[in-house]
Amino acid sequence: MVIAEEKVELRKYFKRLRSQLTAEQAASGSLLTARQILACDAYRKANCIMGYLAFGNELSVDLVLQQALADGKTVAVPLVQSATEMAPVQLENMLEFELDRYGIRSVRQPAKLLQPQQLDLVLVPGVAFGRDGSRLGMGAGYYDRFLPQAENALLMGIAYDAFIQPNLPRDEFDVLVQLLASESGITTLSPLSL
């Protein structure tokens, strides 16, 4: 129970910090982070990439998704299917979106469902990440339930430099990321099977 309480307090703290970022800081951080991702081996070697459609002051990976489409890669983003589940759906372009139950951009339906096992690289959003691969999400558990299904994928956490900590509280349900992408570069956190 202590871990859950710690996570709630840390989540509030980092969400408050993130909400204080200016639009310029978010745009600049997103551009620098996208450049780091596009230049790394994990991106180049991946045929099927899952990203996300940023909300609020999250780091945006729109540039990565756009380039991946231009590079002929299969691109997926999450589709919220219920209060507890999400699934990867194919992104065809960066133009046709609708808002989901949380007010987040989502692929217009009907969209083609992809299998989590098809994914080579998953760009994982989070409120904060630890250098040990730990992740503090938004609290709904969507990614904690989804990521174990993406068993063939490298998991890359996407975080502002200022939101990367030595480690974060974690429990048995938390899935660790192997890579961290931020404005200043890509950090490998665990041995990669590449």
C-alpha positions as CSV (number, residue, x, y, z in Angstrom):
1,M,0.0,0.0,0.0
2,V,2.9,2.3,0.7
3,I,4.1,2.1,-2.9
4,A,0.6,3.0,-4.2
5,E,0.5,6.1,-1.9
6,E,4.1,7.1,-3.0
7,K,3.1,6.8,-6.6
8,V,0.0,9.0,-6.1
9,E,2.0,11.8,-4.4
10,L,4.8,11.6,-7.0
11,R,2.3,11.6,-9.9
12,K,0.7,14.7,-8.5
13,Y,4.1,16.4,-8.1
14,F,5.3,15.6,-11.6
15,K,1.9,16.4,-13.3
16,R,2.0,19.8,-11.5
17,L,5.5,20.4,-12.7
18,R,4.6,19.4,-16.3
19,S,1.5,21.6,-16.3
20,Q,3.8,24.6,-15.5
21,L,5.8,24.1,-18.7
22,T,5.2,26.7,-21.4
23,A,4.0,25.7,-24.9
24,E,7.4,26.7,-26.2
25,Q,9.2,24.4,-23.7
26,A,6.9,21.5,-24.6
27,A,7.5,22.2,-28.4
28,S,11.2,22.5,-28.0
29,G,11.5,19.4,-25.9
30,S,9.4,17.4,-28.3
31,L,11.5,18.5,-31.3
32,L,14.8,17.6,-29.6
33,T,13.5,14.3,-28.4
34,A,12.0,13.4,-31.8
35,R,15.4,14.1,-33.4
36,Q,17.1,11.8,-30.9
37,I,14.6,9.0,-31.6
38,L,14.9,9.3,-35.4
39,A,18.7,9.1,-35.2
40,C,18.8,5.9,-33.1
41,D,19.3,2.3,-34.1
42,A,16.1,1.1,-32.4
43,Y,14.1,3.4,-34.7
44,R,16.0,2.5,-37.8
45,K,15.7,-1.2,-37.3
46,A,12.0,-1.2,-36.4
47,N,9.5,-2.1,-39.1
48,C,6.4,-1.7,-36.9
49,I,6.4,1.2,-34.4
50,M,3.8,2.1,-31.8
51,G,3.7,5.7,-30.6
52,Y,1.1,7.8,-28.9
53,L,-0.8,11.0,-29.6
54,A,0.4,13.5,-27.0
55,F,-2.0,15.2,-24.6
56,G,-1.4,18.5,-22.7
57,N,2.3,19.0,-22.1
58,E,3.3,15.5,-22.8
59,L,6.3,15.2,-25.1
60,S,4.9,14.9,-28.6
61,V,6.2,12.1,-30.8
62,D,4.1,13.4,-33.8
63,L,7.3,14.1,-35.8
64,V,8.5,10.5,-35.3
65,L,5.1,9.1,-36.4
66,Q,5.1,11.3,-39.4
67,Q,8.6,10.3,-40.4
68,A,7.9,6.6,-39.8
69,L,4.9,6.9,-42.2
70,A,7.1,8.6,-44.7
71,D,9.8,5.8,-44.2
72,G,7.2,3.2,-45.1
73,K,7.0,1.7,-41.6
74,T,3.8,0.3,-40.1
75,V,2.7,2.8,-37.4
76,A,0.4,2.2,-34.6
77,V,-1.2,4.3,-31.8
78,P,-3.3,3.3,-28.8
79,L,-7.1,2.9,-29.1
80,V,-8.9,2.9,-25.7
81,Q,-11.3,0.1,-25.9
82,S,-12.7,0.1,-22.4
83,A,-12.0,1.6,-18.9
84,T,-9.1,-0.9,-18.6
85,E,-7.9,-2.0,-22.0
86,M,-6.2,-0.4,-25.0
87,A,-5.1,-1.9,-28.3
88,P,-2.7,-0.8,-31.1
89,V,-4.5,0.5,-34.2
90,Q,-2.8,1.4,-37.5
91,L,-2.2,5.0,-38.2
92,E,-2.5,5.9,-41.9
93,N,-1.9,9.7,-41.7
94,M,-1.5,12.6,-39.3
95,L,-4.7,14.3,-40.4
96,E,-7.8,12.3,-39.5
97,F,-8.4,12.1,-35.8
98,E,-11.3,12.1,-33.3
99,L,-11.2,12.7,-29.6
100,D,-11.6,9.7,-27.2
101,R,-13.3,9.5,-23.8
102,Y,-10.3,11.4,-22.3
103,G,-10.2,14.1,-24.9
104,I,-7.1,12.6,-26.4
105,R,-6.7,12.4,-30.2
106,S,-7.4,9.0,-31.5
107,V,-7.5,7.3,-34.9
108,R,-10.9,7.8,-36.6
109,Q,-12.9,4.6,-36.6
110,P,-13.1,2.1,-38.1
111,A,-9.3,1.5,-37.9
112,K,-7.2,-1.6,-38.5
113,L,-6.3,-3.4,-35.3
114,L,-2.7,-4.7,-35.0
115,Q,-1.4,-7.5,-32.8
116,P,0.8,-6.4,-30.0
117,Q,3.3,-9.1,-31.0
118,Q,3.8,-7.3,-34.4
119,L,5.4,-4.3,-32.7
120,D,9.2,-3.9,-32.9
121,L,9.4,-0.6,-30.9
122,V,6.9,1.0,-28.5
123,L,7.3,4.7,-27.5
124,V,5.9,4.7,-24.0
125,P,4.6,7.9,-22.5
126,G,4.9,8.6,-18.8
127,V,4.7,11.3,-16.2
128,A,8.3,10.4,-15.0
129,F,10.8,7.6,-15.5
130,G,13.6,6.1,-13.4
131,R,17.1,5.3,-14.7
132,D,16.4,1.8,-13.7
133,G,13.6,1.6,-16.3
134,S,10.7,2.3,-13.9
135,R,7.8,4.3,-15.1
136,L,5.2,6.5,-13.5
137,G,2.2,6.6,-15.7
138,M,-1.1,8.6,-15.5
139,G,-2.5,6.1,-13.1
140,A,-5.1,4.2,-15.1
141,G,-2.9,1.2,-15.8
142,Y,-3.5,0.9,-19.5
143,Y,0.2,0.5,-20.4
144,D,0.9,-1.8,-17.4
145,R,-1.7,-4.2,-18.8
146,F,-0.8,-3.7,-22.5
147,L,3.1,-3.8,-22.5
148,P,3.4,-7.5,-21.5
149,Q,1.6,-8.4,-24.7
150,A,4.1,-6.5,-26.8
151,E,6.6,-9.3,-26.1
152,N,8.8,-8.7,-29.2
153,A,9.1,-5.0,-28.8
154,L,11.8,-2.7,-27.4
155,L,10.2,-0.4,-24.9
156,M,11.4,3.2,-25.1
157,G,10.2,5.6,-22.4
158,I,9.7,9.2,-23.5
159,A,10.6,11.8,-20.9
160,Y,11.7,15.4,-20.3
161,D,15.3,15.3,-18.9
162,A,13.9,17.0,-15.8
163,F,11.5,14.2,-15.2
164,I,14.1,11.4,-15.2
165,Q,14.9,10.2,-11.7
166,P,17.4,7.7,-10.3
167,N,14.4,5.3,-9.7
168,L,10.7,5.4,-8.9
169,P,8.6,3.2,-6.6
170,R,7.3,0.2,-8.4
171,D,5.3,-3.0,-7.8
172,E,5.0,-6.4,-9.5
173,F,2.7,-5.1,-12.2
174,D,5.1,-2.4,-13.4
175,V,6.8,-3.1,-16.7
176,L,10.4,-1.7,-17.1
177,V,11.4,0.1,-20.3
178,Q,14.8,-0.8,-21.9
179,L,15.5,2.6,-23.4
180,L,14.8,6.2,-22.4
181,A,14.5,9.1,-24.9
182,S,14.8,12.7,-23.8
183,E,16.0,16.0,-25.2
184,S,19.6,15.1,-24.4
185,G,19.7,11.7,-26.0
186,I,18.8,8.0,-25.8
187,T,19.9,6.0,-22.8
188,T,20.1,2.2,-22.8
189,L,18.9,0.9,-19.5
190,S,19.2,-2.8,-20.0
191,P,20.8,-5.2,-22.5
192,L,19.0,-5.1,-25.8
193,S,18.2,-8.2,-27.9
194,L,19.2,-6.5,-31.1
